[in-house]
Structure formats: structure tokens, C-alpha cells
Amino acid sequence: MKISQKIKEDYQQQIQILKAETLDLKKKVDQYSFLRLAVFALTIFFIYLFFDVGFSAVIPISVLAMIAFLYLVKIQVKQKNLLDFKNLKIKLLENEVLNLTDFSNIYSDGLASCDAKHPYTDDLDIFGPYSLFSLINRCATAKGNDILASWLKKSSSIKEIEERQAAVKELSHQQEKSIDFRTRLFALPVHQIEKLNAFFEGTQEHLHFLKHPLVNILIWLTPILNFSLLLVAALIGGIFWKLLALSLILTGVGSMFFKKNIDKIHIELSRSTELLSNYADNLEWIDQQEWQSDLLKRLTLSIKGEQPMSSQIHALSKILQQLDARLNMMVSVVLNLFLQWDLRCIKKFAHWEKVNGNHFLEGFKLVSQFEAFMSLAILDHHYPDWCYPKFSQEFALKTENLGHPLIQENQRINNSFSFAPQITVDVITGSNMAGKSTFLRTLGINLVLAYSGAKVCASQFETSIFHLLTYMRIKDSLADQTSTFKAEIDRLKMILDQSAQDAQSLVLIDEMLRGTNSRDKYLGSKVFIQKLIHQKTSGLVATHDLQIAELEKEFPQQLRNFHFDIQIENGEMFFDYKIKDGECKTFNASILLKAIGIDTDN
């Protein structure tokens, strides 16, 4: 059994277990709905039964019924949240099965990061549909997406990459917890953190009204006065019921006086209740682990302190949940008339913000960093036969069984390839469709993976740090009034300018100067390659022009020839997609033309 099939079956087994659990949970949620209805019906029945007794009976019945009702609501909400969590977890596990099957992914494909002017991302399919980012991304937050994208956009130092590798390896062994971690984030609004951040920057202005002296009077006097009057009225009755009614009216007026300020804060925070709770659970998991890698140890220091970051956020989430009680009209009226509930919650929030406000956003950043690590760790889990690259301080590139990560394993043809000990320009000639372009992209995309800290699609991979510069998909632009040839010239200039200033450049070129005649194409390509050789810039150049291969005679130590060819049996072409030494001797254009009735031999 293939390893990928075994991983799929593990996922499918988890899915079946979760589906059975969700059926049981749905039954429980429905049962609590019936119990709530029963409590409501019994409350009406008992109020009707004891209505003649008066408030002394009706109020205790109502209070007890409300307590029972709220308890059932609390339990039902907890069960419903668990049901939603498991259903979403099923969705993410099903996504992993599809990702292994056809590379599809419900997470962002990073289309917003596409940039035709970037040194390599467009040419190597790093962002956008059917891209590297689409394959590996497991980030639900905007910040997580940005962090992962930044790792794919540029090389890092060897130390940074090796530290990232160690973190990714450690997280690859936490797949079950990672799925739970990602499930808690997936349903959250992508940009809610940014909105919450903006709100906290202006918190002092929002809470300024709490300095009004009436606020503390209402908070402390209301429960003492109204509960005392209620108790006395229940025991003695008479005028105390009227005094209670008058006190409740004045209390309500006091509540309305600050309602506008409370509404503004509640609107800003109400959407964050679930977000904060889920972040707190994730931070609690991060905080409880004994991380071994230096990078994860260092990053998690941001949530260490006298009180764990998760506890801080749980405390805030609890305050917001209490404030959400005002969304239920009946509950809100009772709580505010007897406890000044809204003001009390806002006061708690103000105290929390004073103690924790400047610190807790670091926790959100840490969660996003872990998302990015988990995205790279998924490659480790899904492809155990891939390898983590090794890095050399000296000029080096050595690969064995190198394949393209976006080609299915049963269709992928792997190649082994190494650079010479010294810097060279390697020219790759070959037939149409023989595999030259795919090989350049295979090498480039695996280098991008290597520099991000992830596994690469190879059995062995050693490299030094290169700064990639590519020339593959050159497009004209009507908007910029740029022809294909002008776009090619601009790209070549960019490559020459950057490579001249950066000794670590690696240039990957697929058929340069397609937008001009064959003579100028040859002369331009020749001079460009000579320029790379003279400035000692490493590069791979794929071309159909066999004359370019002859440069090896002029530069035997600085230029090497490789090729992809075809095999012909009974007039049919077969490609093995294997790179070979030397220049190509067999081309397929004439065969293809014959197939459509054009004989080039006449």
C-alpha cells in the first residue's frame, strides 16, 4: 500500500468516528430544546396555578424558571458549539483527503500575493490557483497567510531556515492537535483580528464615560437597594411593592443614560466572543507544551508571565459572554434592573484592558506564526518520503530523485542533478515537450520550499543559499502598452542588474527572446550568457537553439551542456523526461508537423 493511501485511510477513519459523534451530539442538542420548551410550559402552568397568591408566588416561580432555563441554554450552547466544532473538523479532514488526491484546498491560494514583477514567484507557480501556496497553506488568519507568503517570497539565512525546519519537524508530530488548532480558527472572520486591534488602540476614548460619578453609584447601590426591597416586599408586602417599582423605574432610567456608550463598545466586541475563546484555547495548548526546538521556545516567551496569556483571553471572553446577556430582552431587563449588569460588565472590561490591553495582541501574532509552521508541517506528514534539505556555506547544489511537488506521484518523473564545484551556466537543449521547462520549475520551486524551512520533493537535497531570478512566462501588457519583446528586455535587464550586485544569484531562463527573429534571438542569448559567465553568476538556460550549446567550446570550464530528448519507435515519439549530459541531437518538430500533413523534407 502506498504511503499516501495509508494517510488517506487514517483521515477517513477519523472522519467516520467524528460523524458518529456528531449524530449523538445532534440528538442531545434536540433533547435540550425540548427540555427548554418543557420548562417554559411548566412556568406558564405554575404561574397560572398560583396567580391568585400574588407576587410572593409568581416572582419566585419566575426566578427559578429563569435559572433553570438559562442553565439549559448554557448546556445546549456548549453542546451545539461542540457539534459545530466537530462538523468543521470533518470538513478540514475531508479537505486533507482531497489535497492528497488532487491538490485541491479550501484555504486561500494566495492570489493576492501574485506579482508579475517579483524575481520568481509568478514563473514558479508560488501563488494563485494550482500553486505551491495553494498546496501547503493551512492559515485561516490574514496574518498567518502573510507570514507564510513572506517565507516563500525570499531566501533566509541558513540559521533561520534550520531553526524553522526544527520547529516544523516538531509540529509535524502534533497532527491531531494541529487539526483541532486549525479548526478553532477556520470559522473565524479573516479580518476580525485587524478590527479588534484597531478597537483596542482607541479603547481609552470608548471607556471615558466610566469616569462619570453616577456610574459607580448605580453599580453598587442598585443591587443592594433593589434586592433589599424585593425581600422586604415578599415578606411584608404593602407599600414596599410600590417602593420596589419606583426603584426599578429609576434604575432603568439610570441604565438608559449610558446605553449609547455601552452599545458602541458592545457592537465592537460582540463579534469577538467566539474569536477570543478559540484563540485562548489555542494559546493554552501552546503554553502547555514543552517545546524542544529553539525557535518555538523563543517565540512562546511572548505568552509567558505571571498569568498565562490564555487565561487573560479567557477572562476577556468570559466578560464578553456576560455582556452578551443583554441580547436577550427578558434576561437583560431583569439583570440590569437588579444588578446594572451592562455597566458592571463594562467596568470589568475596563479593568481587564488596563492590566492586559497592551500585551494580549502578541498572543494573536503567535497563533498566526504557528499556523504558518503547521502549513509547512503538513508536507512532512503527507509526504514522509520527501527530505529536509541540508545547507552549505560553500557554493553547492546536489539533488537526488528531484520531482515537482505539484505533479502527482504516479505521473511525476524524478531527476538527479548537481552543480559543478565551480560556478557555471548550464545550457539545457531538447525537443518540444521533452521536459526542459518543467525541470527548471522543478528545481526552482524546490529551492523555494527549501528556503521556507519545509521538506522538498527529493530523496536528497543539499544547497547553498541562492537568490532566485527567473525568466519563463513573459507576457505583453495592453494596460502598460508593453509588447512581448519589450517585456522580455525589461525582465533581462532586471536579472542583469540584480545578479551583477548579488553574488548569490541563481538565474533560471526558459527560452529567452521569443519575441524577436531567430538571428537576434541567438545573438542576444549568446551575449546574455557570456555576461552571466563574466560576472560569475550561476544559471540554467533552456533553449531550442543548438548554436547556444556550442558556447561550451569557448567556455569549457564555465558552461555545461545538458539535454532532454525523445525516443522514436515505429514513427511514434516517447518521452522519458530524464535529463542527460551533453547537447540534444534529436528534435521532434518535424515529426509533429508530419503528423498534421506537413513534410519538412520536401
MOGI-V880230 format. One record per pair of residues at least 12 apart in sequence whose ideal C-beta (glycine too) atoms are under 8 Angstrom apart, sorted by the first residue. I is the first residue (numbers start at 0). J is the second residue. Records with the same first field share a line. If there is no record, write none. Layout:
I: J / J
This chain:
1: 408
2: 382 / 383 / 384
3: 99 / 381 / 382 / 408
6: 99 / 380 / 381
7: 96 / 99 / 100
10: 92 / 93 / 95 / 96 / 99
11: 96
13: 92
14: 89 / 92 / 93 / 96
17: 85 / 88 / 89 / 92
18: 89
20: 85
21: 82 / 85 / 86 / 89
24: 78 / 81 / 82 / 85
25: 82
27: 78
28: 75 / 78 / 79 / 82
31: 71 / 74 / 75 / 78
32: 75
34: 71
35: 68 / 71 / 72 / 75
38: 64 / 67 / 68 / 71
39: 64 / 68
41: 64
42: 60 / 61 / 64 / 68
45: 60 / 64
46: 60 / 61
53: 236
54: 232 / 233 / 240
55: 233 / 236
58: 229 / 233
59: 233
65: 330 / 333
69: 330
83: 186
84: 182 / 183
87: 182 / 185 / 186
88: 178 / 179 / 182
90: 105 / 185
91: 105 / 178 / 181 / 182 / 185
92: 178
94: 106
95: 377 / 381
98: 134 / 381
99: 381
101: 407
102: 129 / 133 / 134 / 405 / 407
104: 133 / 134 / 136
106: 133 / 136 / 137 / 138 / 139
107: 132 / 136 / 138 / 144
108: 126 / 127 / 128 / 129 / 130 / 132 / 133 / 136
109: 125 / 126 / 127 / 130 / 132 / 133 / 136 / 144 / 147 / 148
110: 126 / 127 / 128
111: 126
112: 125 / 126 / 132 / 148 / 152
113: 126 / 127
115: 474
116: 493
117: 152
118: 466 / 467 / 468 / 469 / 493 / 497
119: 443 / 447 / 467 / 468 / 469 / 507
120: 151 / 152
121: 472
122: 440 / 443 / 469 / 470 / 471 / 472 / 507 / 509
123: 440 / 443 / 444 / 447 / 467 / 469 / 471
124: 405 / 440 / 444
125: 151 / 152 / 444 / 447
126: 148 / 151
129: 405
130: 405
131: 151 / 404 / 405 / 444 / 447 / 448
132: 147 / 148 / 151
134: 404 / 405
135: 147 / 374 / 375 / 377 / 378 / 453
136: 374
137: 181 / 370 / 373 / 374 / 377
138: 367 / 370 / 371 / 374
139: 181 / 184 / 185 / 187 / 189 / 370
140: 184 / 187 / 189 / 192 / 363 / 366 / 367 / 370
141: 189 / 190 / 192 / 193
142: 192 / 363 / 364 / 367
143: 366 / 367 / 368 / 370 / 371 / 374
145: 367
146: 367 / 368 / 370 / 371
147: 370 / 371 / 374 / 375
150: 163 / 371 / 375 / 450 / 451 / 452
151: 447 / 451
153: 450 / 466
154: 450 / 464 / 465 / 466 / 467 / 503
155: 450 / 452 / 464
156: 464
157: 390 / 392 / 464
159: 452
160: 390 / 449 / 450 / 451 / 452
161: 390
162: 292 / 293 / 294 / 452
163: 294 / 372 / 375 / 451 / 452
164: 387 / 452 / 453
165: 291 / 292 / 293 / 294
166: 292 / 294 / 295 / 372 / 452
167: 372 / 375 / 376 / 379 / 452 / 453
168: 292 / 376 / 379 / 387
169: 290 / 291 / 292 / 295
170: 295 / 369 / 372 / 373 / 376
171: 376 / 379 / 380
173: 376
174: 376 / 380
176: 284
177: 373 / 376
179: 284
180: 281 / 284 / 369 / 373
181: 370 / 373
183: 277 / 278 / 280 / 281
184: 277 / 281 / 366 / 370
186: 273
187: 273 / 274 / 277
188: 270 / 274
191: 270 / 271 / 274
192: 274 / 363
194: 267
195: 268 / 271 / 274
196: 360 / 363
198: 267 / 268
199: 352 / 356 / 360
202: 352 / 356
205: 260 / 263 / 264 / 267
206: 264 / 345 / 348 / 349 / 352
208: 257 / 260
209: 345 / 346 / 349
211: 257
213: 253 / 256
214: 257 / 342 / 346
217: 250 / 253 / 254 / 339 / 342
218: 339 / 342 / 343 / 346
221: 250 / 253 / 336 / 337 / 338 / 339
222: 337 / 338 / 339
224: 246
225: 243 / 246 / 247 / 250 / 336 / 337
226: 337
228: 242 / 243 / 246
229: 243 / 337
247: 336
250: 335 / 336 / 337 / 339
251: 335 / 336
253: 339
254: 335 / 336 / 339 / 341 / 342
257: 341 / 342
258: 341
260: 345
261: 325 / 341 / 342 / 345
264: 345 / 348
265: 322 / 325 / 341
268: 319 / 322 / 348
269: 319 / 322 / 323 / 326
271: 319
272: 316 / 319 / 320 / 323
275: 312 / 313 / 315 / 316 / 319
276: 312 / 313 / 316
278: 312 / 362 / 363 / 366
279: 309 / 310 / 312 / 313 / 316
280: 309
281: 366 / 369
282: 302 / 307 / 308 / 309 / 312 / 362 / 365 / 366
283: 307 / 309 / 310 / 313
285: 299 / 302 / 365 / 366 / 369
286: 299 / 302 / 303 / 307 / 308 / 309
295: 372
298: 365 / 368
299: 365
301: 361 / 362 / 364 / 365
302: 361 / 362 / 365
304: 358
308: 358 / 359 / 361 / 362
309: 362
311: 351 / 355 / 358 / 359 / 362
312: 359 / 362
314: 351 / 355
315: 348 / 351 / 355 / 359
318: 344 / 347 / 348 / 351
319: 348
321: 340 / 344 / 347
322: 341 / 344 / 345 / 348
324: 340
325: 340 / 341
375: 451 / 452 / 453 / 454
378: 404 / 448 / 453 / 454
379: 453 / 454
382: 454 / 456
384: 458
385: 454 / 455 / 456 / 457
386: 454 / 455 / 457 / 458 / 459 / 460
387: 454 / 455
388: 449 / 455 / 457 / 460 / 461 / 462
389: 460 / 461 / 462
390: 449 / 461 / 462 / 463 / 464
391: 461 / 462 / 463
392: 463
393: 463
394: 418 / 420 / 421 / 422 / 463 / 537
395: 418 / 461 / 462 / 463
396: 416 / 417 / 418 / 461 / 462 / 463 / 465
397: 417 / 418 / 459 / 460 / 461 / 462
398: 414 / 415 / 416 / 417 / 442 / 445 / 457 / 459 / 460 / 461
399: 415 / 457 / 458 / 459 / 460
400: 413 / 414 / 415 / 457 / 458 / 459
401: 413 / 414 / 415 / 416 / 441 / 442 / 445 / 455 / 456 / 457 / 460
402: 414 / 441 / 456 / 457
403: 437 / 440 / 441 / 444 / 456
404: 444 / 445 / 448 / 455 / 456
405: 444
406: 437
411: 456
412: 434 / 575 / 576 / 577
413: 457
414: 438 / 441 / 576 / 577 / 578
416: 438 / 442 / 578
418: 537
419: 559
421: 556 / 557
422: 535 / 536 / 537 / 557
423: 537 / 556 / 557 / 558 / 559
424: 528 / 531 / 532 / 536 / 537 / 538 / 539 / 540 / 554 / 557 / 558 / 559
425: 538 / 539 / 540 / 558 / 559 / 560 / 561
426: 528 / 539 / 540 / 542 / 547 / 548 / 550 / 551 / 558 / 559 / 560 / 561 / 582
427: 439 / 539 / 540 / 541 / 542 / 561 / 562 / 563 / 578
428: 541 / 542 / 543 / 544 / 545 / 547 / 548 / 560 / 561 / 562 / 582 / 583
429: 541 / 543 / 562 / 563 / 564 / 583
430: 563 / 564 / 565 / 574 / 583 / 585 / 586 / 587 / 588
431: 543 / 586 / 587 / 588 / 591
432: 574 / 587
433: 563 / 564 / 565 / 574 / 576 / 583 / 587
434: 563 / 574 / 576 / 577 / 578
435: 509 / 541 / 563
436: 471 / 509 / 510 / 541
437: 576
438: 541 / 563 / 578
439: 469 / 471 / 507 / 508 / 509 / 539 / 541
440: 471
441: 456
442: 507 / 539
443: 467 / 469 / 507
445: 457 / 460
446: 462 / 465 / 467 / 505
447: 467
449: 462
450: 464
463: 503
464: 503
465: 503 / 504 / 505 / 537
466: 497 / 501 / 503 / 504 / 505
467: 504 / 505 / 507
468: 493 / 494 / 497 / 498 / 504 / 505 / 506 / 507
469: 506 / 507 / 508
470: 487 / 490 / 491 / 494 / 506 / 507 / 508 / 509 / 511
471: 507 / 508 / 509
473: 486 / 487 / 490 / 513 / 514
474: 486
482: 514
483: 513 / 514
484: 512 / 514 / 515
486: 514
487: 511 / 512 / 513 / 514
491: 511 / 527
494: 506 / 508
495: 527 / 530
498: 531 / 534 / 536
499: 534 / 536
502: 535 / 536
504: 536 / 537
505: 536 / 537 / 538
506: 531 / 536 / 537 / 538 / 539 / 540
507: 538 / 539
508: 538 / 539 / 540 / 541
509: 541
510: 541 / 542 / 543
511: 523 / 524 / 527 / 540 / 542
512: 524
517: 544
520: 544
521: 544 / 546 / 547
524: 540 / 542 / 544 / 547
525: 546 / 547 / 550
528: 540 / 547 / 550 / 558
529: 550 / 554
532: 554 / 557 / 558
543: 586
545: 582 / 583
548: 560 / 582 / 583
551: 582
560: 580 / 581 / 582
561: 578 / 579 / 580 / 581
562: 578 / 579 / 580 / 581 / 582 / 583 / 584
563: 576 / 577 / 578 / 579 / 583
564: 579 / 583 / 584 / 585
565: 585 / 587
567: 585 / 590
570: 590
572: 587 / 590
